Amino acid sequence: MSQASQHGKWTLSSSDDDNDDPLPSASNNNSPLLFGSPPPDQHTSSESNHNSPKIGSNFHQPKHDPDPPPSIEVKPEPKSDTVTAATPLSIGSEARHAAQASQLKPVKYESNQSSPFLAGKRKKDDDSISGWALSDRQKDPQPKRSNPKLKKAKVEERPPSPHGRTYYIDEPDDFFETSVPPVNDTYRFYLNKVTGLEKRYNTGALHIKEILSPLFGTLKESVQFNYCFDIAWMLQQYPPEFRDKPVLIVHGDKREAKARLLQQAQPYSQVRFCQAKLDIAFGTHHTKMMLLWYEEGFRVVILTSNMIRADWYQKTQGLWMSPLYLRLPKGSPETAGESPTLFKRDLLEYLGAYRAPEIADWIQRIREHDLSETRVYLIGSTPGRYLGSDMERWGHLRLRKLLRDHTRPIPNEEKWPVIGQFSSIGSMGLDKTKWLAGEFQRTLTTLGKSSLRPDPPMHLIYPSVDDVRTSLEGYPAGGSLPYSIQTAQKQIWLHSYFHRWQAETTGRSHAMPHIKTYMRASPDFTQLAWFLVTSANLSKAAWGALEKNNTQVMVRSYELGVLYVPSAFSMSTFPVQMDVFPATTPSTAFPVPFDLPPKCYSSKDQPWMWNIPYTQAPDTHGNIWVPS
């Protein structure tokens, strides 16, 4: 698709996000530089005038050059003639590819020019097109045209990055815990550590190295379910004594993307693969989960981060970590070790949906362990068309059933807003009745078995252009926020629901969200009726859509999350924790990862859209955004 703006004519693809009537992609998915599968789905793996947490002085001036960023460049691999240290490792959606292209050749903002240009990308001016704004009130002023000479971005010998040699800064010496990290035994919900924040904002947060460390168990074997993988980087996160332990990777890549994924693992004999079946077009394997088998027992981690360094660096991510599940006594009945939330049954059902022999041993191991201490409900999505009672097994109808069965009506519930926070947006239709209000909002507003169907406020949190521009990563953070101009133009009505990403309570206002959360809050935002953390973005592919006069539901993708309801904790509602960090002691208040109440977009705010240029103002590293 060719479009034009004040900056010239651009060829764009519309296949980056969830779209139930996708257009053919204009991108070249057969590029030898692409590692991973750029699907037609949006799945990806992510401040302006409000105060930000202080950033350590080493953010802009690290004392040492960082290690090569594995999400951009492959480490030297023996036994491989085609993958070398100079080969860029581009993983995931087209939006991530654009971010990684920006990392290769960042374009600096030049304030002395009347119209910042798009180096190496601008094809042709077209005076008949006024720009990329979605409405007249959102248009940037039209600067006068200039005709600068194209400049070539300097390519360093060091690994390419969006900000030169100092993109990935070294974590400080005290970044990683050397003893068991503070554990919130009440909810077991954690945020990922963010490089560049004050230490207090990471106290009680977890990094992947800590999750996999001996502090939590003596690892024997593990499974990594995910969407994007950098295998060399992932294995480096295991402690040295566990790096040769068997690892099963569950993925959804096909054809060339699958071949490239397998090629990454050639040097590592301990790595095996399981390809998830994706029988419905435009679905993805978006689930993010770890199964960790220890000498001492077994553990489940359900998270929002891809297995690439960028997702564990300067983004806001979340995870639920199970207790250590001990082995049941021999001869225990099949029903032993079940929790009040039926987590064991539901996890086994989810794993069984893969219909994969590679997972069979793990299903048996889980049966042999005691999961009775689990206090969350599992909510998964698996591809398929479901009828009758099976409609409530997966997706948003599964969430609806759990809210109906395990919550209770609340007085004045029509005043309790629904909040959805996500990192990507699919096609919602021509108006809210098509899916958002007609289906999804009905699920989110369910409280008990009440026949009332109130229409409470709905707040959708998605970063604005300024949120991305002023983030720790700058514009490249938008590579993990793959909302496209093509989808946005078809659903301008949706943007009236949008609210800014602000997270002073966790010190993460400038760490762009790749976490996905949904909740029901009291009118004063001090209580929650329920809380969900999941891999599922705002899309029909992730949550499912009703078909055939509501007699069946169709789900395209694999997703996974956990639902917290107060009744499982002997509470009527969850109090909202005002100051989440430092998290040094257990609390019965729930650590919502962003500020409440959410702040509505102003008339000048635009939602971030990954595949249009942003050249009017520099990001935190002095660059502009020039999507490939």
C-alpha positions in Angstrom: 0.0 0.0 0.0 1.4 3.4 -1.0 0.7 6.4 1.0 2.1 9.9 1.1 2.7 12.7 3.6 4.6 15.9 4.0 7.7 13.7 4.2 7.2 11.9 0.9 5.6 8.7 -0.4 5.8 5.5 1.6 5.0 1.9 1.0 3.5 0.3 4.0 2.3 -3.1 5.1 -1.0 -3.7 6.8 -0.2 -7.1 8.2 1.3 -6.1 11.5 -1.7 -6.4 13.8 -4.8 -8.4 14.5 -7.1 -8.0 11.6 -9.9 -10.4 10.9 -9.9 -9.3 7.2 -6.1 -8.9 6.7 -4.7 -7.4 3.6 -1.7 -9.0 1.9 1.6 -7.9 3.4 3.7 -5.6 1.3 6.8 -6.6 3.2 9.4 -9.1 2.1 9.1 -11.8 4.7 11.8 -13.9 2.9 14.6 -11.6 3.8 17.7 -13.5 5.0 18.1 -11.0 7.8 14.8 -12.0 9.5 14.9 -14.4 12.4 11.4 -15.2 13.6 8.1 -15.0 11.9 6.6 -11.6 11.1 3.0 -12.8 11.2 -0.1 -11.0 10.0 -1.0 -10.8 13.7 0.0 -7.9 15.9 1.5 -9.9 18.6 4.9 -9.0 19.8 6.4 -10.1 21.8 5.6 -2.9 24.8 6.6 10.7 29.1 5.7 13.9 28.7 4.6 16.4 31.3 4.5 14.2 34.4 7.3 13.6 36.7 9.7 10.7 36.1 11.7 8.6 38.4 15.3 9.6 38.6 17.5 7.7 36.2 20.9 6.5 37.3 23.8 8.6 35.9 25.2 5.5 34.1 22.2 5.6 31.8 23.7 8.1 29.4 27.3 7.6 30.4 28.0 4.0 31.2 31.4 3.2 32.6 31.9 0.2 30.3 30.8 -0.7 26.9 27.9 -3.1 27.1 27.8 -6.6 25.8 26.6 -7.1 22.2 22.7 -6.9 22.2 21.7 -10.4 21.2 18.3 -9.2 20.0 20.1 -7.4 17.3 23.1 -9.5 16.5 23.8 -13.2 16.5 26.9 -14.3 18.5 29.4 -16.4 16.6 28.1 -19.9 16.2 30.3 -22.8 15.4 29.2 -25.4 12.9 27.2 -22.8 11.0 28.3 -21.2 7.7 25.4 -18.9 7.4 25.0 -17.2 10.8 27.8 -15.1 11.9 28.5 -12.4 14.4 27.8 -9.8 11.8 24.3 -11.1 10.9 21.5 -9.0 12.4 19.0 -11.0 14.4 15.6 -9.5 13.7 12.8 -11.2 15.6 9.1 -11.0 15.7 6.5 -8.7 14.1 7.1 -6.1 11.3 7.0 -3.4 14.0 10.0 -5.1 15.8 11.8 -5.3 12.5 11.3 -1.6 12.0 12.7 -0.9 15.5 15.7 -3.1 14.7 16.3 -1.4 11.4 16.3 1.9 13.4 18.9 0.4 15.7 21.1 -0.4 12.7 20.9 3.1 11.3 19.4 5.7 13.6 18.3 9.0 12.1 19.2 12.0 14.1 16.9 14.9 14.6 18.3 18.1 13.1 16.6 21.2 14.6 18.1 23.6 12.1 16.1 22.1 9.3 12.6 23.5 8.5 11.5 20.0 7.8 13.3 17.0 9.3 13.9 14.5 6.5 13.7 10.8 6.4 17.2 9.8 5.5 17.4 7.0 2.9 13.6 6.4 3.0 12.0 9.4 1.4 10.9 8.6 -2.1 8.9 11.5 -3.5 7.0 14.6 -2.2 3.3 14.6 -2.8 1.6 18.0 -2.1 -1.8 16.5 -2.4 -1.6 14.6 0.9 -1.6 16.6 4.1 -0.1 14.1 6.4 -0.6 11.1 8.7 -2.9 12.7 11.3 -6.1 10.8 12.0 -8.2 13.9 12.4 -7.8 17.6 11.7 -7.4 18.4 15.4 -4.5 16.0 15.6 -2.5 17.3 12.6 1.0 18.6 13.1 1.6 22.0 11.6 2.9 21.8 8.1 6.6 23.0 8.0 8.0 24.5 4.9 9.7 22.1 2.6 13.4 21.9 2.2 15.4 19.7 0.0 18.3 18.4 2.1 20.8 16.0 0.7 20.4 12.5 1.9 22.9 11.5 4.5 24.2 8.1 5.3 24.0 6.9 8.9 27.4 5.9 10.3 27.6 2.2 11.0 29.9 1.3 13.9 32.0 -1.8 14.2 30.3 -2.4 17.5 26.9 -4.2 17.5 24.3 -1.9 15.9 21.9 -0.1 18.3 19.5 2.8 18.1 21.7 5.0 20.2 25.2 4.0 19.2 27.6 2.2 21.5 25.7 3.0 24.7 22.2 1.6 23.9 22.4 -1.4 26.2 24.0 -0.1 29.4 25.5 -2.4 32.0 23.4 -3.2 34.9 24.9 -1.9 38.2 26.7 -4.4 40.5 23.8 -4.6 42.9 21.1 -5.1 40.1 20.8 -8.9 40.7 19.9 -10.5 44.0 22.4 -12.7 45.7 19.9 -14.1 48.2 16.3 -15.1 47.8 14.5 -12.0 46.5 11.7 -10.4 48.5 8.7 -12.6 47.8 5.1 -11.4 47.8 3.6 -14.6 49.0 0.1 -13.1 49.0 -0.2 -12.6 45.2 3.0 -13.8 43.7 2.7 -11.1 41.0 5.9 -9.3 40.0 7.2 -6.8 37.6 10.4 -7.2 35.7 13.4 -5.3 36.7 14.1 -2.2 34.5 17.7 -1.1 33.7 18.3 2.6 34.4 15.9 3.1 37.3 16.7 3.9 40.9 17.3 0.8 42.9 14.2 1.2 45.0 12.0 0.7 41.9 13.6 -2.7 41.3 13.5 -3.9 44.9 11.1 -6.8 44.8 11.0 -7.0 41.0 12.5 -9.9 39.1 14.9 -10.4 36.2 15.0 -13.6 34.2 18.4 -14.5 35.7 16.9 -14.5 39.1 13.9 -16.6 38.0 16.2 -19.2 36.7 18.7 -19.0 39.5 19.5 -21.8 42.1 17.8 -19.5 44.7 14.4 -20.9 43.5 15.5 -24.5 43.0 18.0 -27.0 41.5 17.0 -27.1 37.9 16.8 -30.5 36.1 14.8 -29.5 33.0 12.7 -26.7 31.6 10.2 -25.7 29.0 10.0 -22.2 27.4 6.7 -21.3 25.7 7.0 -18.1 23.8 6.6 -16.1 20.7 10.0 -14.6 20.1 13.3 -16.3 20.9 17.0 -15.4 20.9 18.3 -18.8 21.9 21.9 -17.8 22.5 20.8 -15.0 24.8 18.1 -17.1 26.5 20.6 -19.8 27.4 23.0 -17.2 28.8 20.3 -16.3 31.4 20.5 -19.8 32.9 23.2 -20.0 35.6 26.3 -21.8 34.3 25.5 -25.0 36.3 22.1 -25.3 34.5 23.0 -24.3 30.9 23.5 -27.9 29.8 20.1 -29.0 31.2 17.5 -30.0 28.6 15.3 -27.1 27.4 12.2 -27.6 25.3 11.1 -24.6 23.2 7.4 -24.4 22.3 6.9 -22.0 19.4 4.6 -21.2 16.5 7.1 -20.6 13.7 6.6 -22.2 10.3 8.6 -22.8 7.1 11.5 -20.3 6.7 11.0 -18.8 10.2 11.1 -22.2 11.7 14.3 -23.1 9.8 15.9 -20.0 11.1 14.8 -20.7 14.7 16.3 -24.2 14.4 19.5 -22.8 13.0 19.9 -20.6 16.0 20.0 -23.8 18.2 22.5 -25.7 16.1 25.4 -25.2 18.6 23.2 -26.3 21.5 22.5 -30.1 21.8 20.4 -29.6 24.9 17.7 -27.6 23.0 14.7 -29.4 21.5 11.6 -28.0 19.8 7.9 -28.4 19.8 5.9 -26.6 17.1 2.5 -25.5 18.2 -0.3 -26.2 15.7 -1.8 -23.1 14.2 -4.6 -24.4 12.0 -6.5 -21.1 11.7 -5.1 -18.4 9.5 -3.4 -15.4 11.1 -3.0 -16.9 14.6 0.2 -16.9 16.6 1.7 -18.8 19.5 1.7 -15.8 21.8 1.7 -17.7 25.2 4.6 -17.0 27.5 5.2 -19.6 30.1 8.1 -21.4 31.9 7.8 -24.9 33.3 10.7 -25.5 35.7 11.4 -29.0 37.0 13.7 -29.1 40.0 15.3 -31.7 42.2 13.0 -30.2 44.9 9.8 -30.0 42.9 8.2 -28.1 40.1 7.3 -24.5 39.3 5.2 -22.6 36.8 5.9 -19.0 35.6 3.4 -17.2 33.4 4.7 -14.0 32.0 4.5 -11.2 29.4 8.1 -11.1 28.1 9.5 -12.6 25.0 12.8 -14.5 25.2 14.9 -11.6 23.9 17.0 -9.1 25.7 15.0 -6.1 24.7 12.0 -7.4 26.5 13.9 -7.7 29.8 15.8 -4.4 29.5 13.7 -1.2 29.7 10.1 -2.3 29.3 7.4 -2.8 31.9 6.6 -6.5 32.0 4.8 -8.7 34.5 4.7 -12.3 35.7 3.1 -14.7 38.1 5.4 -17.2 39.8 3.8 -20.2 41.4 4.8 -21.6 44.7 7.2 -24.6 44.7 5.0 -27.6 44.0 6.2 -30.7 45.8 5.9 -34.2 44.5 2.9 -36.1 45.7 3.3 -39.4 47.6 3.4 -42.4 45.3 0.0 -44.0 44.8 -1.9 -40.7 45.2 -5.2 -40.6 43.4 -5.5 -38.7 40.1 -7.5 -35.9 41.8 -4.8 -35.3 44.4 -2.9 -32.0 44.5 -5.7 -29.9 43.0 -6.3 -26.3 44.1 -9.6 -24.6 45.0 -9.2 -22.8 41.7 -8.8 -26.0 39.7 -5.5 -24.7 38.4 -4.0 -28.2 38.0 -6.9 -29.4 35.9 -6.9 -26.3 33.7 -3.1 -26.3 33.2 -3.3 -30.0 32.1 -6.2 -29.2 29.8 -4.2 -26.3 28.2 -1.1 -28.4 27.7 -3.3 -31.2 26.2 -4.7 -28.8 23.7 -1.2 -28.7 21.9 -1.7 -32.4 21.1 2.1 -32.7 21.1 4.0 -35.8 22.1 6.9 -33.6 23.1 4.8 -32.3 26.0 3.5 -35.7 27.2 6.2 -36.3 29.8 5.5 -32.8 31.3 1.8 -33.6 31.6 2.7 -36.7 33.5 5.1 -34.8 35.8 2.5 -32.2 36.6 0.0 -34.9 37.5 2.6 -36.2 40.1 2.9 -32.8 41.9 0.8 -31.0 44.5 -0.6 -27.8 43.1 -3.1 -27.3 45.9 -1.6 -24.0 47.1 -2.4 -22.1 43.9 -4.8 -19.3 44.4 -5.2 -17.9 40.8 -7.4 -19.1 37.9 -5.8 -20.0 34.6 -7.2 -18.3 31.5 -5.9 -19.6 28.2 -6.7 -19.3 24.5 -6.1 -22.1 22.0 -6.9 -22.0 18.3 -10.2 -23.5 17.2 -13.9 -23.1 16.7 -15.8 -24.2 19.8 -19.5 -25.1 20.3 -21.8 -25.6 23.2 -20.1 -25.9 26.6 -16.7 -25.8 24.9 -17.3 -22.2 24.1 -16.4 -21.3 27.8 -13.1 -23.2 27.8 -11.0 -20.5 26.2 -10.7 -16.8 25.6 -13.0 -14.1 26.9 -15.9 -16.5 27.3 -13.7 -18.4 29.8 -13.1 -15.1 31.6 -16.8 -14.4 31.6 -17.6 -17.8 33.1 -15.0 -17.3 35.9 -16.3 -13.8 36.7 -19.9 -15.2 36.8 -19.0 -18.1 39.1 -16.4 -16.5 41.4 -17.3 -12.9 41.9 -20.4 -11.2 43.4 -22.5 -8.2 42.3 -21.4 -4.9 43.9 -23.7 -2.0 44.9 -23.5 0.8 42.2 -21.5 -1.5 40.0 -22.4 0.7 37.0 -20.0 3.2 38.4 -17.1 0.7 38.7 -15.0 1.3 35.6 -13.4 -1.4 33.5 -9.7 -0.9 32.7 -7.8 -2.6 29.9 -4.1 -2.1 29.4 -2.2 -3.6 26.4 0.6 -3.2 23.9 -1.2 -3.8 20.7 -4.6 -3.4 19.1 -6.4 -5.4 16.5 -9.2 -4.5 14.2 -12.3 -3.8 16.3 -14.8 -3.1 13.4 -16.6 0.0 12.2 -18.0 0.9 15.6 -18.0 -0.3 19.2 -21.0 -2.6 18.8 -19.1 -5.0 16.4 -17.0 -6.6 19.1 -15.7 -4.3 21.8 -19.0 -3.4 23.4 -21.1 -6.2 21.9 -18.9 -9.0 23.2 -15.7 -8.1 25.1 -17.1 -5.4 27.3 -20.0 -7.7 28.3 -17.4 -10.1 29.6 -15.4 -7.5 31.5 -18.5 -6.1 33.2 -19.7 -9.5 34.5 -19.9 -9.7 38.2 -21.6 -12.8 39.6 -24.8 -14.2 38.3 -26.6 -10.8 38.2 -28.9 -10.3 35.2 -28.1 -6.6 35.2 -25.9 -5.5 32.3 -24.6 -2.1 33.4 -22.6 0.1 31.0 -19.8 1.4 33.2 -16.9 3.6 32.0 -14.2 1.8 30.0 -10.6 3.1 30.2 -8.2 1.7 27.7 -4.5 2.4 28.4 -2.2 2.5 25.4 0.9 4.7 25.0 0.7 8.0 23.2 3.4 9.2 20.7 4.8 11.4 23.5 4.9 8.5 25.9 7.1 6.6 23.5 9.2 9.5 22.4 10.1 10.4 26.0 10.7 6.8 27.1 13.9 5.2 28.3 14.3 3.5 24.9 13.0 6.4 22.8 11.2 5.8 19.6 12.5 2.2 19.2 10.2 1.3 22.2 7.4 1.6 19.6 8.6 -1.5 17.9 6.8 -3.4 20.6 3.6 -1.4 20.2 2.5 -2.6 16.7 -0.7 -0.6 16.2 -0.8 0.3 12.5 -2.1 3.4 10.7 -4.2 1.1 8.5 -6.1 -0.4 11.5 -6.3 3.0 13.3 -7.8 4.8 10.4 -10.7 2.3 10.4 -11.5 2.7 14.0 -11.2 6.4 15.0 -14.1 5.9 17.4 -11.8 3.6 19.6 -9.4 6.4 20.4 -12.0 8.2 22.6 -11.4 5.4 25.1 -7.6 5.9 25.2 -5.6 6.9 28.3 -1.9 7.6 28.7 0.7 5.2 30.1 1.7 6.7 33.5 3.3 4.6 36.2 4.8 6.8 38.9 3.7 4.3 41.5 6.1 1.8 40.1 8.7 4.2 38.8 8.0 3.0 35.2 6.3 5.9 33.5 9.2 5.9 31.0 9.5 2.1 30.7 7.0 1.4 27.9 4.5 -1.4 28.7 4.6 -4.8 27.1 2.6 -6.1 30.0 -1.1 -6.7 29.5 -3.6 -6.2 32.4 -7.3 -6.0 32.8 -9.3 -5.1 35.9 -12.5 -3.7 37.4 -11.9 -0.7 39.8 -14.0 1.1 42.3 -15.2 4.6 41.4 -12.4 6.1 43.6 -9.9 3.6 42.2 -8.9 2.3 45.7 -10.4 -1.2 45.3 -10.4 -3.9 42.6 -13.2 -6.4 42.0 -10.7 -8.6 40.1 -7.3 -8.4 38.2 -5.9 -10.3 35.2 -2.4 -10.4 33.9 -2.0 -12.1 30.5 -0.3 -12.3 27.2 -3.5 -11.3 25.4 -3.7 -7.9 23.7 -6.9 -6.1 22.7 -7.8 -8.3 19.7 -10.3 -10.8 18.5 -7.5 -13.2 17.5 -6.4 -13.3 21.1 -9.7 -13.3 23.0 -12.0 -15.0 20.4 -15.0 -13.8 18.6 -18.6 -15.1 18.4 -19.8 -16.5 15.1 -23.0 -18.0 13.6 -25.5 -16.0 15.6 -23.4 -16.5 18.8 -23.6 -20.3 18.6 -19.8 -20.8 18.3 -16.6 -18.9 19.2 -13.5 -18.7 17.0 -10.1 -18.2 18.6 -7.0 -17.8 16.4 -4.1 -17.7 18.8 -2.5 -19.3 21.9 -2.5 -17.0 24.9 -2.2 -17.5 28.7 -2.8 -15.5 31.8 -3.9 -15.7 35.4 -7.0 -14.2 37.0 -7.1 -12.9 40.6 -10.5 -12.8 42.3 -10.9 -11.7 45.9 -12.9 -14.8 47.0 -9.8 -17.0 46.4 -8.0 -14.8 49.0 -10.9 -14.7 51.5 -11.5 -11.0 50.6 -14.4 -9.1 49.2 -12.2 -6.7 47.1 -8.5 -6.1 46.6 -7.2 -2.8 48.1 -5.0 -1.0 45.6 -1.4 -0.6 46.8 -0.5 3.1 46.6 3.4 2.8 46.6 4.4 -0.5 45.0 8.2 -0.1 45.5 10.3 -0.9 47.3 8.5 -4.3 47.8 10.3 -5.6 50.9 7.4 -7.0 52.9 4.2 -8.9 52.0 1.1 -6.8 51.6 -2.6 -7.6 51.1 -2.9 -4.5 48.9 -2.6 -5.3 45.2 0.4 -3.9 43.3 -1.3 -2.4 40.2 1.6 -1.6 37.8 0.4 1.9 36.7 -1.2 4.9 38.2 -4.9 5.1 39.0 -7.0 6.8 37.9 -5.8 6.7 34.3 -5.2 10.0 32.5 -7.3 10.5 29.4 -5.7 11.6 26.2 -5.7 15.3 25.6 -6.8 16.8 22.3 -3.1 16.9 21.2 -2.3 13.3 22.1 -2.2 10.6 19.4 -1.9 6.9 19.9 1.4 5.4 18.9 1.3 3.9 15.4 4.4 2.1 14.5 4.4 2.4 10.7 4.4 6.1 10.2 7.3 8.6 10.6 7.7 10.8 13.7 10.1 13.6 12.8 8.8 16.7 14.5 10.6 16.2 17.8 13.6 14.1 18.9 13.3 11.2 21.3 15.3 10.9 24.5 18.4 10.0 22.5 18.1 12.7 19.8 16.7 10.5 17.1 13.6 10.5 14.9 11.4 7.5 13.9 11.8 6.3 10.3 10.0 3.0 9.9 11.3 0.6 7.3 
